[in-house]
Amino acid sequence: MDVLDIIKPENRVFCKSKLMTDTALSYCPGCGHGTAHNLAMEVIDEMGIVEDTIGVAPVGCSVLAYDFMNIDMTQAAHGRAPAVATAIARTWPEKYVFTYQGDGDLAAIGSAETLHTCNRGENIVIIFVNNGIYGMTGGQMAPTTLPGMRTSTSPYGREIETMGSPLKMTELIANLPGVYYVTRQAVHTHKHARKAKKAIKKAFENTRLKKGLSFVEIVSNCNSGWKMNPIESNEWMVENMFPYFPLGDIKVNGKLK
Amino acid sequence: MAKVKGAIVVDTEKCKGCEVCMPVCQDNVISMSKEVNRKGYHYAYMSDPKACNGCTNCGLVCPDRAITVYRMKV
């Protein structure tokens, strides 16, 4: 059988979501941001909530998320996405509001907004992409940088004595009573991507049921920041990031696991 | 049991040649081309079309969603 017999519109089983624009993603090759964007948009498309969803883009690599996601979006000052999302969610309680943030945005400059939004238990979804580095500004050390990891501002590796330990934002947030669902996922293989998609879907379902805040962390790679090729960076992530940031559900239905 | 045949179409201008799709393909269907696209990336292509079963793994991990997957029963 010829390949051209298979390539017909009626046989199409997978293609780019129509909620992603045709703009070329500004991310480096192999970056998990692209997959995370697409998974979120696919979930919104499958749930049929396009008209009622409002996203908040952060500052960081994903600052241009509003160019890539073909839905209603706004963009917040650095770290303030949860505060902006709070305002939107309170103004339109029936809307689905989500923020899409990186670790420099959510865990560093926006730690206060994130903690207090989670503590208040606003009815929003937070998608947190953690790659352990400031990607956009040139690979500086982030709060989530692993011990001993070399970055442009920790050229001899992160020292715990002087620079502190990596911040486990997700575990910290899971202990707050207002938070309903907390999970940590990855997107580097098809199995992880399918699980991450399910987690994002569950998070939006929680918003539909007005259960409170859902927090989905996605451990990702930053191949240019880590100075590796995409495949190496994914392997490095499995070996080094996952022991410190173990994958899985941390809080389900308001109960810690 | 019905056999399933698959095929992928790669948007060569969108592909950034990150090779993330290669390890997730259990049948080793995908290779990187010798040619480059306009941005200078070696794009993915279906080097072994007979082996593809349209599992969608490659499409799911492609950050740029450059891969469209087709599948049919034969």
Interface residues (C-beta under 8 A of the other chain):
Chain A: M1 V3 D5 I6 I7 K8 N11 R12 V13 F14 C15 K16 S17 M20 A24 L25 Y27 C28 P29 G30 C31 G32 H33 G34 T35 N38 V187 H188 T189 H190 A193 R194 N229 P230 I231 N234
Chain B: K5 G6 A7 V9 K14 K16 G17 C18 E19 V20 M22 P23 V24 Y41 M46 P49 G54 C55 T56 N57 G59 L60 V61 C62 P63 D64 R65 I67 T68 V69 Y70 R71 M72 V74
